[in-house]
Amino acid sequence: MPAYIISDVTIRDTEAFQTYRTRAAASIARHDGRYVVRGDSIEQLEGDWSPRAIVIVEFPDLERARAWYRSSEYTHALEARDRALSRNLILVDGVGQQG
């Protein structure tokens, strides 16, 4: 069953963000992840949540998503994160194929 990393991102430093993004993307690919959403065109339909940019990454399952988050490759990306951005980050379980 797929799993999703969902991130609500606020960019602090565009140069540091590019470094983080490049490193994160490489680490995601190495752990069989793929970007599903990576954008800042958001239409608020309900509630008080007003994110500036949302990133959603799909992994084949929860175990691979957790392995990516704890990986040395992603740790390398995290070295640039605090200067690059602030965010809220969650991991959620997806649903299997509907028949």
Backbone as numpy.savetxt, mean C-alpha at the origin, in Angstrom:
# Nx Ny Nz CAx CAy CAz Cx Cy Cz
-7.19 -17.18 -0.99 -8.03 -16.01 -0.99 -7.14 -14.77 -0.99
-7.42 -13.78 -1.82 -6.56 -12.60 -1.86 -6.63 -11.79 -0.56
-5.60 -11.00 -0.36 -5.54 -10.09 0.78 -5.11 -8.73 0.26
-5.52 -7.69 0.95 -5.28 -6.33 0.48 -4.64 -5.47 1.56
-3.62 -4.75 1.16 -3.03 -3.69 1.97 -3.68 -2.41 1.48
-4.30 -1.67 2.38 -4.96 -0.41 2.01 -4.28 0.71 2.78
-3.87 1.72 2.05 -3.12 2.82 2.64 -3.75 4.16 2.26
-3.96 4.99 3.26 -4.44 6.36 3.12 -3.21 7.24 3.32
-2.73 7.86 2.25 -1.41 8.50 2.24 -1.50 10.02 2.14
-0.64 10.68 2.91 -0.41 12.12 2.76 1.08 12.30 2.49
1.40 12.84 1.34 2.80 13.03 0.95 3.37 14.24 1.68
4.55 14.05 2.27 5.26 15.12 2.97 6.37 15.72 2.11
7.11 14.87 1.42 8.28 15.28 0.66 8.27 14.50 -0.65
8.10 15.19 -1.77 7.94 14.48 -3.05 9.19 13.71 -3.48
10.36 14.24 -3.21 11.59 13.52 -3.58 11.74 12.24 -2.75
11.54 12.34 -1.46 11.61 11.16 -0.60 10.49 10.19 -0.96
9.33 10.71 -1.35 8.22 9.85 -1.73 8.58 9.02 -2.96
9.26 9.60 -3.93 9.65 8.83 -5.11 10.61 7.71 -4.75
11.53 7.98 -3.82 12.45 6.94 -3.35 11.66 5.82 -2.68
10.77 6.19 -1.76 9.95 5.19 -1.06 9.12 4.39 -2.06
8.46 5.09 -2.97 7.57 4.43 -3.92 8.31 3.42 -4.80
9.49 3.79 -5.27 10.29 2.90 -6.11 10.69 1.65 -5.34
11.18 1.85 -4.12 11.60 0.71 -3.29 10.41 -0.17 -2.91
9.30 0.46 -2.53 8.12 -0.30 -2.14 7.59 -1.12 -3.31
7.52 -0.51 -4.49 7.01 -1.22 -5.67 7.84 -2.45 -5.99
9.16 -2.33 -5.90 10.03 -3.48 -6.16 9.79 -4.58 -5.13
9.63 -4.20 -3.87 9.41 -5.20 -2.83 8.04 -5.87 -2.98
7.05 -5.12 -3.38 5.71 -5.67 -3.61 5.75 -6.71 -4.73
6.41 -6.38 -5.83 6.50 -7.30 -6.96 7.21 -8.60 -6.55
8.24 -8.49 -5.73 8.98 -9.68 -5.28 8.14 -10.60 -4.40
7.07 -10.08 -3.84 6.21 -10.88 -2.97 4.85 -11.17 -3.62
4.84 -11.15 -4.96 3.66 -11.50 -5.75 2.49 -10.54 -5.52
2.78 -9.30 -5.15 1.73 -8.31 -4.99 1.56 -7.50 -6.26
0.42 -6.84 -6.34 0.17 -5.96 -7.49 -0.70 -4.79 -7.04
-0.43 -3.64 -7.61 -1.24 -2.47 -7.30 -2.60 -2.61 -7.96
-3.64 -2.34 -7.19 -5.01 -2.34 -7.70 -5.47 -0.89 -7.82
-5.09 -0.07 -6.86 -5.40 1.36 -6.86 -4.15 2.10 -6.43
-3.83 3.16 -7.14 -2.70 4.00 -6.76 -3.00 5.40 -7.31
-3.86 6.12 -6.58 -4.25 7.40 -7.12 -4.80 8.38 -6.12
-4.97 9.59 -6.63 -5.44 10.66 -5.78 -6.74 11.29 -6.28
-7.38 10.66 -7.24 -8.68 11.14 -7.71 -9.76 10.42 -6.91
-10.22 11.08 -5.84 -11.14 10.45 -4.90 -12.44 11.25 -4.84
-13.53 10.55 -4.97 -14.85 11.18 -4.85 -15.49 10.71 -3.55
-15.69 11.63 -2.64 -16.29 11.30 -1.34 -17.80 11.15 -1.52
-18.31 9.99 -1.15 -19.73 9.71 -1.30 -20.50 9.80 0.02
-19.88 9.37 1.12 -20.53 9.40 2.43 -19.49 9.57 3.53
-19.92 10.05 4.68 -19.08 10.10 5.86 -18.11 11.28 5.89
-17.23 11.22 6.90 -16.28 12.30 7.15 -14.86 12.00 6.68
-14.62 10.82 6.15 -13.29 10.43 5.72 -12.93 11.20 4.46
-11.79 11.90 4.48 -11.35 12.69 3.32 -9.89 12.40 2.98
-9.60 11.21 2.51 -8.21 10.89 2.17 -7.74 11.69 0.97
-6.44 11.94 0.92 -5.84 12.66 -0.21 -5.41 11.70 -1.31
-4.93 10.53 -0.91 -4.50 9.51 -1.88 -4.70 8.14 -1.25
-5.18 7.21 -2.03 -5.41 5.84 -1.58 -4.55 4.90 -2.43
-3.93 3.95 -1.75 -3.16 2.91 -2.44 -3.71 1.57 -1.94
-4.04 0.70 -2.88 -4.48 -0.66 -2.54 -3.59 -1.64 -3.30
-3.01 -2.56 -2.54 -2.15 -3.59 -3.12 -2.77 -4.94 -2.82
-2.87 -5.76 -3.85 -3.42 -7.11 -3.70 -2.28 -8.12 -3.63
-2.38 -9.03 -2.66 -1.46 -10.16 -2.54 -2.28 -11.44 -2.67
-1.64 -12.53 -3.05 -2.39 -13.79 -3.21 -3.09 -14.25 -1.93
-2.53 -13.93 -0.77 -3.13 -14.35 0.50 -2.54 -13.53 1.65
-3.13 -13.70 2.82 -2.68 -12.96 4.01 -1.23 -13.25 4.35
-0.81 -14.49 4.22 0.56 -14.87 4.58 1.58 -14.12 3.73
1.33 -14.01 2.43 2.29 -13.30 1.57 2.27 -11.80 1.83
1.10 -11.27 2.16 1.04 -9.84 2.51 1.84 -9.57 3.78
1.68 -10.43 4.77 2.45 -10.27 6.02 3.95 -10.46 5.77
4.29 -11.43 4.94 5.70 -11.67 4.62 6.30 -10.46 3.93
5.56 -9.84 3.02 6.04 -8.62 2.37 6.28 -7.52 3.40
5.32 -7.30 4.29 5.41 -6.21 5.25 6.62 -6.38 6.17
6.98 -7.61 6.46 8.10 -7.90 7.37 9.41 -8.15 6.63
9.41 -8.04 5.31 10.58 -8.40 4.51 11.70 -7.37 4.60
12.91 -7.83 4.33 14.06 -6.93 4.31 13.95 -5.94 3.15
13.34 -6.37 2.04 13.17 -5.45 0.91 12.27 -4.29 1.29
11.19 -4.58 1.98 10.29 -3.49 2.38 10.90 -2.65 3.49
11.68 -3.27 4.37 12.38 -2.52 5.41 13.26 -1.44 4.76
13.86 -1.77 3.64 14.68 -0.80 2.90 13.81 0.38 2.44
12.61 0.13 1.99 11.68 1.21 1.60 11.29 2.05 2.80
11.10 1.41 3.93 10.67 2.13 5.14 11.70 3.16 5.61
12.95 2.98 5.21 13.98 3.96 5.56 13.64 5.36 5.05
12.88 5.44 3.96 12.49 6.73 3.38 11.07 7.15 3.78
10.31 6.28 4.39 8.89 6.54 4.64 8.62 7.76 5.50
9.25 7.87 6.66 8.88 8.94 7.59 9.11 10.33 7.00
10.15 10.48 6.20 10.36 11.77 5.53 9.39 11.93 4.36
9.03 10.82 3.73 8.24 10.84 2.50 6.75 11.08 2.73
6.20 10.46 3.77 4.74 10.46 3.90 4.29 10.14 5.31
3.02 10.41 5.54 2.32 9.89 6.71 1.17 9.08 6.15
0.71 8.11 6.92 -0.35 7.26 6.38 -1.06 6.49 7.47
-2.19 5.96 7.08 -2.91 4.92 7.81 -2.80 3.69 6.92
-2.53 2.54 7.53 -2.29 1.33 6.76 -3.02 0.16 7.42
-3.79 -0.58 6.62 -4.48 -1.76 7.14 -4.29 -2.94 6.20
-4.46 -4.12 6.75 -4.44 -5.36 5.99 -5.82 -6.01 6.14
-6.45 -6.35 5.03 -7.76 -6.98 5.07 -7.78 -8.22 4.18
-8.57 -9.18 4.60 -8.77 -10.42 3.87 -9.80 -10.17 2.77
-9.52 -10.69 1.58 -10.44 -10.54 0.47 -11.46 -11.67 0.45
-12.23 -11.73 -0.61 -13.20 -12.81 -0.80 -12.75 -13.66 -1.97
-13.07 -14.94 -1.91 -12.71 -15.85 -2.99 -13.59 -15.62 -4.21
-13.31 -16.36 -5.25 -14.11 -16.27 -6.47 -15.55 -16.62 -6.17
-16.43 -15.78 -6.64 -17.87 -16.03 -6.48 -18.34 -16.90 -7.64
-19.10 -17.92 -7.34 -19.53 -18.85 -8.38 -20.83 -18.59 -8.86
